[in-house]
Amino acid sequence: MNNVIILPIIIPIIAGMVMVIFRKNIPFQRFLGVIALVASIAVSFVLMEQIKVNGPQSLQLGGWEAPFGVTMVADMLSALLLLISGIVALCCLFYSFRSIGRSREEHYFYPLFLFLITGVNGSFLTGDIFNLFVCFEVMLVASYVLISLGGERVQLRESLKYILINIISSFLFLVGIAYLYATLGTLNMADLSLRVEEAGQDGLITTIAIVLLTVFSLKAGLFLFFWLPGSYGAPPTAVSAVFAALLTKVGIYAIIRMFTLVFYHEPQVTHLLIGILAALTMLSGAIGAVAYWDIKKILTYNVIVGVGFILAGLASFNPNGMTGSIFYLIHDMIVKALIFLLGWTIIHLTGTSKLRNISGLITLHPLFGWMFFIAALSLAGIPPFGGFLGKVLITKGTFEAGYFWLGGIGLLTSLMVLYSIMKIFMNGFLGDTELTEEKEKGSIKGLMWPISILTALTIFLGLGAQGVQEYVNIAVDGLMNPSIYIEAVIGVNR
């Protein structure tokens, strides 16, 4: 049954390759994309139940035992992220059917979309840091094309910046891997954990950890986020939404994995540094979100705030903080996709992203307006929606760790997020409008039901948190007790 682990990688990559052959057959590509993502979601459910009963699952490809072969590992954190990624990707794919345009569809949009998901899924499942690099590159190569697909001037300008930053981070990633292997003689994550514990996390290993933190921070938008607002604001709606929901989360996952499994012996250095970066990220992102009156800028800066908040829980490195981080990570994937689809749909309807040129949309589209209101409250962590529990637990965790300054910054930036996102609702949806259905620049026909699914999910995550709690607790137990992961991979119980 462990062979199931490889399916979330195999299914989308094979479907993507088949799509390349049928480039002109758009209905077939759409159908195959939906089938591939639904199958991946189903596999994620199977994995979650297996892990719940039997603990983390591992697969040694080619029959080579860990740490010598290629290892795939699914623990509860991986399975949860696979599930949410699949659902978010499916909703963004549905949205793209009515919004992406025929030209992009005929230039390999759907296979590139699935290749991106392949890289995301592979990153969550690999048990080897070099293969994490490989999966990052699969994801990034697909994103390079998706960000520029269509050839608009703003896309080409932002894609150059995006590609340059990721090339630099990939180079640093290889440098970190090289030093890690030269120092410890292995790249298997479970084996790395054992060897760091045996050798002691001295100054050299801590320095390597900081190099890798820099790499993952660039990819996650943790403090080093100057490239993100322009890059995530340039592509078409469905691409921007999947970028905001998933790409930064892969970097966050890598930080959580490495600093709970491998580099957790000197938290007074590494985790304090993560906390400082998280605080600076939250403040910088919140200031940007408050300062702008452009929908794209407000939403992209809110992506940055979310990154800092999730990693504030990791910085506290206690059960409450980690539980909050996992809850908020799941919530953030859903709500960022939702708020981006909603925000870009406003632009689609009005033909502008400038808030001062928009008003009264709720008169013509009341359901759309109230769904934006729900998404705004959820994004800000207002009860009873999805972000509330995660924020409460992260704040509690930071206080328990003695990081009162970090918890305080989290609460302050939450208020700033609420102000920034309600600014869109108050100015864009309320008030009088001269806009009529005839004057609208586009139609929301066919766009509302993927938005409705994500809205329902963020409500469920708040009201039905108990249904998710058991799985999150298992994920946190695995993060706080590295021996669970190590035993599943190489059979060593510490």
N, C-alpha and C positions, 0 to 999 in steps of 0.2 A: 504493500500500500504506500510505501515511502516514495514510489515513483510519481505519485500525485504532485510532489513538490515542484517538479520541473515543468508541469503543465502551464502555469501562468506565464512562463517564458516561451514555451514552444508554441502554444496556441496563437498568440498575436503575431509572432514572427512568421509562422507559416502562412497565416491568413494574409499578412502584408505582402509576402512574396507572391502569393496567388493573385492578389489585386494588381500587382505590377503587370502581370501578363494580360489582365483584362482592363487595361487603362481606360478604354473608351466606354466600357459597360458600367456606367455609374450606378444604376439600380442594383446590380450584382455586388458592387463594392460596398454599397450601403448595407445591404443584407448581410454580407459576410462580416463586415465590421461589427454589426449588432450581435451576430451569433458568437463571434470570437470574444467579445466583452462579456456577454451573458455567461458563456462557458467559463471564463476566468472568474467571474463572480461566484458561480456554483462551486468551482474548485476551492475558492477561498472559504466558503462555508464548510466544505468537507474538511479542510485543513484545521479550521477552528475547532470543530468537534473532535477530531483526532487528538489535537493538542490538549484540549480540555480533559480528555480521558487518559491519554498516555504520555503527556508531556511533549516537549519540543521534538520535532521530527527532523532527521537528517538523511541525506542521500549522498553517497560517495560515487561520483561518476566514473565509469570505466573500471570499477572494482578496486581502485586504489584506496587503501585505508587512509583516513586522516592521520597525520597532517600532510601526507605526501601527495594525495590526489586533489581533484577539484571537488570541493564540498559545497552542497546546498543545504541550508538550514532554515526551517520554519519554526519560529516560536510564536507565542501569542501576539507579540507586538507586530511581527512581520505579517501574520495572517490578518490582523485587524486592518493594517495599512493596505494590504492587497485588496481586501474587501471594499474599503472606502474609495480607494483609487479606481477600482473597477466601476463602482456606481457613479462616481463623479465623471469619469471618462465617458461612460455611456450617456449621461445627460448632456455633456458637451457635444458628443457625436450627434445626438438627436437634434440639438440646437443648430449644428452646422448644416444639416440637411436643407434648412430654409434660409441660411444666411451666408454660407461660404462662397457661393457663386460657381457657375459652371466652369469657368476658366481654371480656377484653383483645383476643382474636382478632377479635371482632366490632366492636371500636372501633378498627380500622385499625392494629393492631400490625404486621402484615406490610408494608403500604405504607410506614409510618413507618420501619421497619427498613431497607427498601431506599432510602428517601430519605436516611437517615443514611449509608449506604454510598456513595450518589451524591456527597454532600459530601466524604467521605473521599477517594474516588477523584479527584474534581475537584481537591482540594487538592494531591494528588501530581502531577497532570499539568499544571496551569496554568503558563504562562510569564510571567504578568503579575501584579503584586502586588495590583492592585485586584480581579482575578478570584479571587485567593487569598482576599481578604476575602469575596467573594460565596460561594465554596465553603464557607468557614468558617461563614457564616450559614445556608446550606442544612443543613449538618451540625448546627449548634446548634439551629435551629428544630425539627428532628426530635427531637433529644435532649431539648428542653424538654418535649415531649409524652410521650416514652417514660419519662422520669424520674418523671412524675406519673401515668402511665396506671394506673388502678386506684383512685386516689383515697384510698389509705391515709394516715393522719395523718402518719406519718414521711415519706412521699413528698412530700406537699404542703409540709411544713416545709422539707425539704432542697431542694426544687425552687425555692423562693423565693430561697434563698441562691445556688443555682447560676445561676439566671437573672440575678440582680442582678450577680454577679461578671462574667458573660459580657457583659452590656450595657455595663458599665464598660470592659471590655477591648476590646469592639468600637468604643466611642467613641474610645478611645486609638488604636486601629488606624487609624481614619479621620483622626485628627489627624496621625499619623505619615505616612500616605499623602499628605495635603495638603501637609505641609512638604517631603516628598520630591519631589513634583511641582513645587512652587514653586521648589525649589533646583536640580533637575536637568532638569526639563522632560520627563520620561518616566517610565513605570511598568513598561515591559517589563524583566524581570529581566536579560536579556542586555545590553540597551542601558544599563541602570543600571550594570552592571559596567564597561562601557567609559567611561561618563561620570564615574564616581567615580575611575577610574584617571587619566583626563585632568585632572580638576579637582584631584585630591588629596583624601584623606580628612581634611579639616580639622576643626576643633572643632565646627562646625555639623553636618556630616554624621555625625560620631561621636555627637553628641547625638541626632540622628534615629535612628541605629542603636540607641542605648540605649533610646529610647522604644519602638521595635519589639521589642527584646529583652524589655522589660517586658510588652508585649502577649502575645508568644508564651510568656513564662514563666508568665503567668496561665493560659493555655490548656493548657500542658504540665504544670503543677504544679511548676515549677522554683522552689524557695524559697517562692513565693507560693502555697502549697498548702493553706492553712487551710480552704478550702471543700471539698477533695477527699474526705477520709475519710467525711464524712456523706453527701455527694452520691452517691458510688459504692457506698455500703452500703445505700442506700434502695430502688432499683428491684428488680424480679424478677431471678432468677438470670441468665438469658440476656442481659438488658440490662446488668446490672452487669459481666458478663464481657466483652461487646463494648466497653463504655465503658473498662474497664481495659486492654484489649488495643489499642484503636485511637485513642480520642480524645486521650489525652495524646501519642500518637505523632505525630499531625498537628502539634501544637505543636512537638515535637522536630524533625520534618522541616523545618518552616518556619525554625527556628533554624539547623539545619545548612545549609539551602539559602542563606539570606541571608548567613551568616557564612563561607561558603566561596566564594560567587559574587560578592557585592556588597561586603560590609563586612569585608574580610580584610586591609586595608592597615595597620591599627593594632592588631595582635594583643596588643601589650603593654598595651592598654587594654581592648579588647572581649573578647578571648579570656581574658585574665586575670580579667576580671569574670565571665565564664561559668564559669571554674574555681572562683572563690570561691563563686558561687551553687550550683554542683554539689556542692562540699564541704559547705556548710551544709544543702543538701537531703538529701544522704546521711545526715548525722549526725542531723538532725531526724527523718527518716523511720525510721531504724533505732532511735532511742530510743523513738519511738511504738510500733513493732512489738514491741519487747522489753517495754515497760511494760504493755501490755494483756493481758488474759486473755479477750478476746472475739474470736472467729474473724473477724468482719467487720472489726474495727479492725486486727487483725494484718495481714490481707491488703491492706487499702486503704493502710496505711502502707508496705507493701512495694512498692506501685506507685510511691510517692514516691521510695524508695531507687533504684529502677531508672532513673527519670528522671535523677537526679543522676549515676549511673554512666555512662550513655550519653553525657552531655554532658561528662563528664570527658575522654573521648577527643577530643572536638572542641576542648576547651580546650588540649590538648597540641599540636594542629594539626600533626601529622607523620604519615607513612604508617602507622606501627604503631598510633598512637592512633586514627586514622580507621578503619583496618581493624577494630580492636576494637570501635569504636562501631557500625559497620554489622553486624558479626556479632552483637553483643549486642542491637542494636535488633531484628533478626529473631528472635533467641531470645526476647526479652522479650515480643514480641507473642504468640508461641505459648504461652509458659509462664504469662503472666498470665491469658490466657483459660482455660488448663487449671486453674491453681490456684484461680481463682474458681469455676469449675464444680464442682471437687472440694469446696471449702470450703462453698459454698452447698448442695451435696448433703448434706453432713454435717448442716447445719441442717435441711434438708428431712426427713431421716430421724429426727432426734432432737427436733425442735421447739424447739431452743434454740441460741444462738450462744455460750453461756457454757461455757468449757472445763472448769471445775470440776464441771459437771453431766453431763459426757460421759466415757465410758471403754469400752474393750473392743470397739470397732466391728469390729476386724479378725477377731474370732471369727465374726461373722455374715457379713462381707463381706471375705474375704481378698484377692480381686483388687482391689477398690476400695482397700483399705488399702495394698497394695503399689504401686499406681499413684500414690497420694498420696505415698508415700515417694520414688518416682522423681522426681515433680514437685518435692518439697522439696529434694532434692539438686541438681536442675537449676537451681532458682531461686537457690540459694546459690552456684552455680558450681563444684560438685564434679565432678571428672572421673569418667567420660568423657561426661558429659551436656552439653547444649547451651550452658550459660552459661560453661563453663570457658575455652574458647579466647578468647572476647570479653573476659573479665576479665583474662586473662593479657596480651593485646595492649594493652588500655587501660592497665594498670598499667605495662607496658614503655614505652608512649608517654609517659605522664606523667613517668616517670623520665628518659627521653631529653630531654624538654623542660625538665628541672630542677625540675619541680613534685613534689618528693619528698613534700611534705606532702599533696598531692592523692592520689597513689598510695597513701600510707600510710593515709589516711582511707578510701579504697576498700577496702583489705584489711581494715581494722578493721570496717567496716560489713558486709562480707561475712560475717564471723564472727557478727555480731549478727543478720543475716538468717537464717543457719543455725540459731542458737539459737531465734529467734522461730518459725520454721516447724516445727522439730523439736518445739517445745513443743506444737504442735497434734497432731503424730503421736504423741508419747509419752503425752500425756494423753487424746487422743480415741480412739486406736486400740488402744493396749496396756492391760493391766490387766484386771480383772474387770468384768463388766457384768451388770446386772439386766435390760437391754433384750432383748426377744425380738422375733421377726418380727411377732408379733401386737401388740406394744406400740409398734412403730415408727409414727411420724406420717405417713410416706409410703413410697412404693416407688421403687426405682431401676430398675424395669423400663423399658427404652427409653432410659434416660439414659446408659448406660455406653459405648455405641459411639462417640458423638462425643468423649467423654473419652478413649477408647482411641486414636482417630485422633490427637489432640493429644499423647498420651503417646508414641506411636510417632514422631511428628515431632520431639519434643524429644530422643529417643534418637538418631534419625537425624542431627540437627544436630550432635550430639557425635561419634558414631562415623563419620558420613559427611561430615565437614567438608570433605574434599577435593573432594567433588562440588559444593559451594557456593563454594569458594575462588575459582575462576576468575571467577564472576559478581561476587563481592564485590570482587575486585581491579580489575575494570573500573569498578565504581561508585566506588571510591576514587580511581582515576586521574582520573575525571571531576571529582571534588570537589577534588582537589589541583591540577588544571590547568583553570581556568575557561575557557580558550580552546577546549576541546573542546565545551563547552556553547554558547558564543557562536557558534562557527562553524556549529554545527548550526541555530541559530535565525536569525542574520542574515548568515551567510557571511563573517564577518570573522575572519581568523586572526591572532592577535597574536603 
